[in-house]
């Protein structure tokens, strides 16, 4: 079982940034690099959903809802995975979980709360598209 320790959650206003960090303790370097690492999030009453994943090799993949705003990276020497979250929106509010997966077997961190407050006096905005 991989022990994952998360940090970096908190309260931020819409448009702000947070950086989540997850360290895999009890793993040595040669073990850590064999794990696919990722971040998931969950809100009450909904299933846990993938936010971003970074494989042992290859390019990261992201949920459509956060593309262009979040960046996942891994530091193998320090056995750490980081999620940089920019331009946060109220709908990003959730408990974020670090995930380590190898051979189809996942391990989870304890979760860290991210709360994004809307700007007082403003709604979150809604897209209007007019086609001819």
C-alpha positions as CSV (number, residue, x, y, z in Angstrom):
1,X,0.0,0.0,0.0
2,X,1.3,3.4,-1.0
3,X,1.0,6.1,1.6
4,X,0.1,9.4,0.0
5,X,0.2,12.7,1.9
6,X,-1.5,15.7,0.4
7,X,-1.2,19.4,1.1
8,X,-2.1,22.7,-0.4
9,X,-5.9,22.9,-0.3
10,X,-7.8,25.9,1.0
11,X,-10.1,28.7,0.3
12,X,-9.6,31.0,-2.6
13,X,-11.7,33.5,-4.6
14,X,-12.7,32.8,-8.2
15,X,-9.9,33.6,-10.5
16,X,-7.3,32.7,-7.9
17,X,-4.7,29.9,-7.8
18,X,-3.8,27.0,-5.6
19,X,-1.1,24.4,-5.7
20,X,-1.7,20.9,-4.5
21,X,1.2,18.7,-3.6
22,X,1.3,15.0,-2.9
23,X,4.2,13.0,-1.6
24,X,4.5,9.3,-1.7
25,X,6.1,8.2,1.5
26,X,7.4,4.6,2.0
27,X,8.5,4.4,-1.6
28,X,12.0,4.5,-2.9
29,X,12.8,6.2,-6.1
30,X,12.9,3.1,-8.2
31,X,9.4,2.2,-7.0
32,X,7.8,5.6,-7.4
33,X,8.7,5.9,-11.1
34,X,6.7,2.7,-11.8
35,X,3.4,4.4,-10.6
36,X,1.0,6.4,-12.7
37,X,0.1,9.4,-10.5
38,X,-3.0,11.5,-10.6
39,X,-5.5,13.8,-9.0
40,X,-9.2,13.1,-8.6
41,X,-11.9,15.2,-7.0
42,X,-15.3,14.5,-5.5
43,X,-18.2,16.6,-4.4
44,X,-21.0,15.2,-2.1
45,X,-23.4,13.0,-3.8
46,X,-21.3,12.6,-6.9
47,X,-18.7,10.0,-8.1
48,X,-15.1,10.7,-7.8
49,X,-13.8,12.1,-11.1
50,X,-10.4,12.2,-12.7
51,X,-8.9,15.7,-12.9
52,X,-5.5,14.9,-14.3
53,X,-3.1,12.0,-14.6
54,X,0.6,11.8,-15.4
55,X,1.9,8.4,-16.4
56,X,5.3,6.9,-15.8
57,X,6.0,7.8,-19.4
58,X,4.2,9.9,-21.9
59,X,2.2,13.0,-21.7
60,X,-0.4,13.9,-19.0
61,X,-4.1,13.8,-19.7
62,X,-6.7,16.2,-18.3
63,X,-10.4,16.4,-17.8
64,X,-12.0,18.7,-20.4
65,X,-13.3,21.0,-17.6
66,X,-9.9,22.0,-16.4
67,X,-7.8,22.0,-19.6
68,X,-5.7,25.1,-20.0
69,X,-6.2,26.0,-16.3
70,X,-4.6,23.1,-14.4
71,X,-1.1,21.6,-14.8
72,X,0.1,18.3,-13.3
73,X,3.7,17.5,-12.9
74,X,5.8,15.0,-11.1
75,X,9.2,15.2,-9.4
76,X,10.5,11.6,-9.3
77,X,13.6,12.4,-7.2
78,X,11.4,13.7,-4.4
79,X,8.5,11.2,-5.0
80,X,6.1,14.1,-5.4
81,X,3.2,15.0,-7.8
82,X,1.9,18.5,-8.0
83,X,-1.3,20.1,-9.4
84,X,-1.1,23.7,-10.2
85,X,-4.6,25.2,-10.4
86,X,-5.1,28.6,-12.0
87,X,-8.2,30.6,-12.8
88,X,-10.2,28.6,-10.3
89,X,-13.9,28.6,-10.6
90,X,-16.6,27.9,-8.0
91,X,-17.4,24.6,-9.8
92,X,-13.9,23.5,-8.9
93,X,-14.9,23.3,-5.3
94,X,-14.4,19.7,-4.2
95,X,-12.2,17.4,-2.1
96,X,-9.1,16.6,-4.1
97,X,-7.5,13.2,-3.8
98,X,-4.0,12.1,-4.8
99,X,-3.9,8.8,-6.6
100,X,-1.1,6.3,-7.3
101,X,-1.9,3.4,-9.6
102,X,0.2,0.5,-10.8
103,X,-1.1,-2.7,-12.4
104,X,-4.7,-1.5,-12.0
105,X,-4.4,-1.2,-8.2
106,X,-5.0,2.3,-6.9
107,X,-3.9,3.9,-3.7
108,X,-5.5,7.1,-2.3
109,X,-4.5,10.0,-0.2
110,X,-6.8,11.3,2.6
111,X,-8.1,14.2,0.4
112,X,-7.7,17.9,0.7
113,X,-10.5,20.4,0.5
114,X,-10.5,23.1,-2.2
115,X,-13.2,25.8,-1.9
116,X,-13.6,28.5,-4.5
117,X,-15.8,31.4,-3.6
118,X,-17.5,33.4,-6.2
119,X,-16.8,37.1,-6.3
120,X,-19.3,39.0,-4.2
121,X,-21.9,40.7,-6.3
122,X,-21.1,38.7,-9.5
123,X,-22.4,35.4,-10.8
124,X,-20.0,32.9,-12.3
125,X,-20.9,33.9,-15.8
126,X,-22.8,32.0,-18.5
127,X,-21.8,31.5,-22.2
128,X,-24.0,33.0,-24.8
129,X,-23.5,32.0,-28.4
130,X,-25.3,33.5,-31.3
131,X,-25.2,31.7,-34.7
132,X,-26.4,33.1,-37.9
